[in-house]
Structure formats: structure tokens, C-alpha cells
Amino acid sequence: MERERQGSNRERPTPDAAQLARAVASRLRAAGYQAYLVGGSVRDLLLGVTPTDFDISTDARPEGLIDLFPGSGAVGAHFGVVLVREGAVQVEVATFRSDREYDDGRRPTSVEFETDPRADVLRRDFTINGLMMDPTTGAVLDFVGGRRDLEARTVRAIGDPEARFAEDHLRLLRAVRFAARLGFQIETETWAAMVRRHESIMKVAPERVRDELERILTEGGARRGFELLDASGMLSVLLPEVAAMKGVAQPPEFHPEGDVWTHTLLLLENLKGASPTLAWGALLHDVGKPPTFRMADRIRFDGHAEEGARLARGILARLRASRDETEQVEALVANHMRFLNVGRMKESTLKRFLRQPNFDDHLELHRLDCLAGSGHLEGWEFCRRRLAELGEEQLKPKRLVSGADLIAAGYIAGPQFAKILDAVEDAQLEGSVATAEEALEWVRKRYRPEGR
């Protein structure tokens, strides 16, 4: 299939995937069928990159594929797509096809199975993804000038760019992703069609948009990707809250790099191997600055972290992100300014801060934030040092007092229990109490049982 599976968020196939692809092709050819590697795997092999998965295109019909590979799954029977599995490894095998009309800007209303590999290539998106390769000999079939464009480092639509983008609007984002990840230019006519049709991206399902944006953020070249999104017009329609960062000045004593947009681009430029949540956090950490901008004694953004967390939650809800992903990104945005105060925090407050879920992402976001601004890493270094000093038992000690202990001591269960338990845990984290007896005595001195 033309669709490219996500490489950054799924388990990479074992090296046996290439072996399975060759075995599948060999069996197809032994049965009298054509069989070629196609799409991203061929592109990557020619670029000297190890493919993350393998697709095979063939003139065998779906029913023939299922006969040849018992136990395979027909994942897209209407489109002639079958998954051949061997253990944890799988190869996608698709029948040569040409696509008919696209009514929804996503997938064709019908397809026609073909015997000519050229017909299969002509319905694909970009020339660099339209190459076929004999998996045994390495011979390449190139009907659309894909090798030329690989050498020229160019993303070019196959045929008429307007038609390609009208068929599947998500190709607008895919063009950006390939250009950013590979460091390629987008061919002039292809780019012009993207600019003209940029608003079509709003017709794509939010989940598909989110997945592509996430890939742009995590597969490499995130800064270039978002510069292309901005230049094409897609950024302003997909993420107007991010586009609003452009031209929003920052105090030069803290941000010599320039406005909020420039600062955010610098963070994206330095993203390396980031998790999806860290990448979204990097993009959105200052999204609250435009609406909180004010000029006082200097430029100020009062409460921008809190406003940013609110906006980030809304953006990810709009893109239908999972609850867990949304909560983690929201936490990254809400907490990114707290690093400025880590050296002045009470011990209990610091320990609670350091033991947040996925704190490594918080720490890395702060490092990237500093490097894209003042360059001062004192807070980052302080947290790393304290984490090295504090073991898990000191950060998350077993509670000394439970609700049952409070009841046994004469306290009546109620809303105050949570307050008391949190307070005694603070005392424990501060080192004021170390045993259950000390903790209960600490409670008795500060909280009287109700009714006494």
C-alpha cells in the first residue's frame, strides 16, 4: 500500500523481515506471478537506509494470495491487500491496482486489479515512493523518474499534483514529512499545488492529521517540517495557536534568539529521538505566550504555563489524542517554568516535582528550552545532581500513616483525611519524621480529632 506505517511509535521489525519479503516474492514467482518490493522500502534501500518494513506488489489476486499463504490476513480485501506473517514479522502484499474516483479525499470508491506494474505505480503519491525492486537481484523498475528525484533530493508528485492531492488530502502532510525527514526539496509544481490546496487538509480525519504531525515531529527534521507547514498555509489552519507565536516578542535578556516562533523552531531543531509526548511538549510549551503577552516594566507572560496547558489540552482533544498522551503533554507544558525555582523549593516540594511520571521528558524539555534561549542550564544540572543523590526510597517512601491508622487514633474519616495524609507525607519527605510513631505524634500535635 502507499500508506506508510509509523516508524517512531511501533516496534521495528527484526532483520528477518527482509528475509520474509524475499521468501514471499520467491513463492509468488514460483507460482507464476510477478512480485516486487515497492514504496518506502525501495526508497530507503536506494538511500542506504535500513527499511522499517517491507511491502510487496504483485499481479496475484487476493484469493490467490490467501491460497498461497494460508493463515495470512486480508486486511484490505477490497483493495487487494493481504498480510503475510511469520512469528512477529509481517509483510504486506498488495495486488497491482488502479484507483477509480475519490469522493472523500481519502480513498477511492473502487479499484481495478491490474497485471501491469506500471498501472500500480501511477496511482501512488510521489515519484520517490513509486519505485519497484526485484528483491532477489536488486533490479529496479522506475516508471516515473523516481531514481532521478532521489538523486536530485526532490519530492515530486506522480503525474498531476492537483489530482494527487485531490485524491488524498493527507498527501499534503506526507509531502512535508518526506521533505523534512529526508532533507529534500519539494518540486515547484508540487509545492504550488500544496499552497493552493492547503485548506483541504481540514477535510482529513483528525486522527490521521495527528499521526502525520506526530511523525513530522519525531522522524527527524521537525524544524524544517514546521517551516514548510507554515509556508504552505497548513500551519495556520491546523494549529492556529502555534501560528500565533510568530512575531510575539520576548524579553531579550532571557531570549536573545528572538520571538516565540523562533524559540520554538530552535527547540524542534534540537529534538533527537524524542517520544511523541516530548515532541508535542516542545512544540506547545510556549503556546500560552501569545494570549498572555503584556508590556509592563518589561515584556511579561503572566500565567503562560497554565494558559498553555489549557490550550495544549484543547489542541490534543481536537486531534483526538489519547487521554494518557494528552495528560502527559499537559503536564510538560504546565510544569516547564517550575525549573526556574528548583533551587529554592522545600525538600518535600522538590521531591514531589522530581518524582513526576516520565520526569526524563520534563528534564529534557527544560534542557531544550534553555539551549533555545539563554543557554543557562543551572536548573537542569541541579535536578540531575539531586536525582543522582536521591534513591527511589527517598523520592517515593512508603507512607508512615494510613487512613486506618488515623481512625485507630480517634480521627473520623472525612475530607480532612487527604489533607492530613499529604501533610504528614510532606513531613516525611522533609525528614521531620521517620517512623509511624513519630508520624502519628506529629499529626496529634497539629490536628485534633473531630469532636474533641
N, C-alpha and C positions, 0 to 999 in steps of 0.2 A: 504494500500500500504506500501511497505518497506520504501519508501521515507519519511523522517521526516520533517515536516514543521518547519520553523524557529520560535523559541520561543522568541527571543530577540527583533524582529522588527515588530511583529504583535500583535494585541490586543488579550489578553488572553481570552479564553472562560469563560463565567460565570460558577458558580458552577452547573448550570442546565445542563451543557454538560454531566456530569456523569449520571444524571437522564435521559437525552435523549438517551444516549447509552443503558441504561438498558431497556428503553421503546422500542427501536428499536429491541433489541435482543429478548425481550418478544414477540413482534409481529411476528418476524420471526419464533420463536419456536412454537407459537400458530398455525402458518400456516404449521407446519411440517418440518421446516428447522433447520439445525444446525446454531448456532451463537455464536461467541466467540470474546471477546476483544483480540487484537493481537498487537504485536510490542512494540513500545516505551511506550504506556500507561501501559502495563502489567509490563514491566521492572521497570518503575518508581513506580508503586504501590507496588511492592515487595521490592523496596529500601526505601519505606516510603516517597516518593516524590509525591506531587500532580501533576498528568499529566496535560500538557497544551492542549492536545487534545486526542480524542479517535477514534480508528479505529476498525471496526468490520469485521471479516472474516466469510463467510457463504457459504453453498452449493447452495443457491438460485441463479439462473441465473439472468443476468441483467434485462431481460424483466419481470421476476417475482418480482424483487425489485421495478421496476417502477410501477408495478400494485399494490404492497403492500403500496408504499409510493408515492401517487400522488403528483406531484409538485416537486419531487426530481430531481436533475440534473445529467445526465450521463456525468461525467467529463472525463471518460476514457472508453468508451463503448467497445473498442477493448480489453481492459484488464479487463472488468467486474467491473468497479468502478463507484459507484453512491454516490452522496452527499445527505444526508437527512438533511433538515434544519427545524428549529423551531425558528422563530424570527431571532435573531443574532447568534444563536447557531447552529452548524452543526456537523454531524458525518459522517465519510467516511465509506462506506460499500463496500466490495470487495468480489467477488466470489472466492472461492478456485480455485487456478490455478497452473499449472506447466508451466514453460517457455521453449520455444524451443531455437534455436540458436540465439546468439547475434552476429550481423555482425558489429555493430558500436561502441561497447564498452560502450553502454548506455542502450539500451532497446532491448528486444527480438523481433525477426522478427515475431513471432506468439506465441500464448499461447493456452493451452488446459485447459478447465474448468474441475475441479475435484470434486469428492464427498468426498474424504478423506482429513481431515485437515492436516495429516502428509505430503502429497504431497505439500500442500501450504507452509508449514514451510520450507521444504528442498530447496526451491528456494530463500530463504531470505539470508541476508548478514551475520549476526553474531548471535551466539547462544543466547546472551542476548536479542536479538530482535526477537527471534524465539519462544517465549512463547505465549501460548494462555490461556485465563482465562474465566470461566463462570462468567458473570457479576452479576449474582444473588447469586450464592453460594460462589464465590471466588475460586472454584476448578481450578487447573492449569493443562494444558496439556503440557508436556515437552518431545518432541521427539528428542532433540539434546543436552541435558545436559546444558540447559541454566541456570537452578537454581544453578547447581553446579558451573558454571562460575560466576554467580552473587555473590555467597558466597566466591569464590576464587578471586573475583575482577579482572576478566580476560576478555579481548576482544579476542574472538576466531572466526575465520571464520567457517561457517557451511560447512562441507564436505571438499573438496579440496580447500585450499586457492588460489592456482593458478587459478583454474577455476572460483572462485567467483570474483577475481579481473579482470580476463579477460572478464567476462560478463559485468561488470560495473566498469570502471576505477575510477569513483568517490568514490567507496568504499575505496580506498586508503586514501583519506582525511577523510572519515567518521570514519574509524578506529582510526585515530589520534584524531578526535574530541571527540569520546566517551571515549577514554583513558584519554584525558586531562580533560574533564568536570567531569567525574566520579572518577578520580584518580585511574584508573585501569591500570594493566599491559597488554601488548599485547602478546598473546601466541607465543611461539618460532617459530613454523612453519608459523603462520600467519605473524609474523614480517619478517621472512626470505623472504617470498613471496613478501611482500611490498618492501623490499630493492631491490630484483631482478627486480621488475616490476615498480620501481618508475618513470621511464621516461614515462610510459603510461599515467600519469596524464596530460601530454601535449596534449593528444588527446581529452581531455574533453573540452566542450564549455567554453569559458572564464567566462560567466555569472554564470555557475554552480560552477566553481572553486572559483570565487569571493564570492559567497554566503557561501560556506563551510569555506573559510578562515575567513570571517566575523563572522561566528558562533564560530570558534575556538577562535577568538579574544574577543568575547563578552559573551559567555556562561559560562565562568569560566575555570580556568586552562590554560590561554593563554600562560604563560611561558612554561609550560610543553608541550603544543601543538607545539610551535615553536622549542623546543628542539627535539621533535620527528620528525618534518618536516626536521630539519637539519640532524639528524642521519640517516633518511631513504634515503636521497638524494633528496627529493622533493623540499626542500627549494632552492637548487642551480639551479634547472631547472625552478621553478615557479617564484622565486623572487631573481634572481642573485644579484641585487643591495643590498638586505638585507644580503645575504650570504657574500658579500664583506666586511661587518662590522667586521667579525671575524679576530682577530689578529691586528686590527688597533689600535695602542696605543694612549692614551690620556695623557695630562699633569697631573701627579699625584697630583699636588697641587689643581686641580679642580675636578679630577676624581680618587679618591683613589680606586674606585671599580674595575678599570681595563680597558679593551679595549672597543670599541664602542659596540660590540656584547653583552658583559656582562652588560653594562649600559642599553642597550635596553631590555634585558631579565628582569632586575630588574624593569623597568617600567611596562612591561607586567605582572609581578608577582603581582604588586600592583593595577592593574586595577580591579575596583569593580563597577559593574553596569554601565559600560561605554556605551555611544552611539556608534554606528558604526563609526562615523566620528572621535570621540575622540580616539577610539581604533586604527584606521588607523593612526591617527596623532602620537600616542605613538609609533607605530611600525616604522614609517617613519620619525620621527622628525630629526634624525641624519643621514638619508640616504645619505646626501650630504658630509659627512665627509671623507669617503674613497677616492673619487676623488679629494678632496681639501687638503689632508694631505700634510704638508711640515714641515721640521725641520729648524727652524731659531734660535732665542735666546731660544726658547722652541718649543714644538710641537704646530703647528698652523693649523687652518682650515679656512682660509680666505674665506669669502663668502659662507660658507657651508649651511646657511639657504636658500639663494637664489638658490643655486645649488640643494639643497634638494627639494625645492618647484618644480623645473623643473622636477626632477626625479619622484617625487610623482605624478605629473600630467601625466607623461608618463606611470607609472605603472598602475594607475587607468584607463587610457584610454585603455591600453592593456587588463584590466579586465572588460572593458565596464561598468564602474560605471556611475551613473547619473552625469549630469553636476553639480547639486547642491551639491552632495556629494563630487565630485572632487574639486570644488571651496572651500568648507569648509576645507577639508584636506589640500589643498594647502595653505590656509591662516594660518592654525595652524602651518605648517612647516615653512612658510616664516616668521612668527612673533615670534617664540618661543624664539629667542635671545633678543628681544626688552625689555623683562622684566628686563634685566640687567641695563637698563638705565632709568627706570620709575622715579626714584627719581630725575633725572636731566632733565627730559623733561619739555619744556614750558607747561604752563597750557592748551593751546589750543591743543598741540600735545598729551598730556596725555588724555584729554577728548575724542579726536578722537580715541585714542587707546582703551580706556575703553568702548566706545560705539560700538565696532565692533559687527557684528551679532554673536550670540552664544558665547559671551565672557566667559560664565561659562566654556566652553570647553577649551578655551585658558588658563584660570586661573588654571583649574585642570591639564592640561598638564604641566604647569610650576611647579606646586606643585610636581607632579610625577617625573619630570625631576630633581628637586632639591633633592628629597628624594633618588633618584637613584645615586646621585653624592655627592656633597659637603655637602648636608643636610641643607644649608643655605636658609631660607625662607623669607628673608627680603623683596624681591620684591613682593612676594605673599601677605605678610602681608600689605605692603604699598598699593597695589591695593585694597585689601579688605577694608582697612580703608577709602580710598578715595571714593570708591563706596558707602560706608555707609554714607559718608558726602555729596555726590553729589546726588541730586534728578534727575529724568528724565528730568525736565525742564532745569537743568544746563548742563546736558550732551548733550541734543538734543533740544536746544532752538529754538523757531520759528524764522526763518530768519527775520532780520530787513529790509533788502533791497532785492528787486526782480529785474529781468531784466527790467520789465516795469517801475520800479522806476528810473532805470538808463537812460532809453530812455527819460522819462519825464524830467530828469535833463540835457538833452542835449547830452547824450552819444549815439554813433551809435552802433547798435548791431553788434557783431563780435566776433572773437576768444578771445578778451581780457575780455569779459564779465565773463567767467568762472573763470578767474584769479582774477578779481576784487571781485566777489561774494565770492570766497573762502577766499580771504584776509580779507574782512570785517567780514566774519563769525569767522575767527581767532581772530580778534579784539574783537568780541562779546564774544567768549569763554574766552578770556583773561580778560574780564571785562573792556576793554577800552571804549566801547560804550554800551549804554543800551537802547537807543531809536532810532527810524527811523531817526529823525532829526540829532542826533549825528552821526549815521552811514553814512548818506549822506554827512555831513560835513567832516567826516573822509576820505571819498572817494575823495571829491573835492580837499583836500589838497595833495593827493598822485597821483591822476590820472587826467590828463587833457583830456577833451572831444576832440575827433579827429577833426582836422581842426581848432582848436583854439590856 
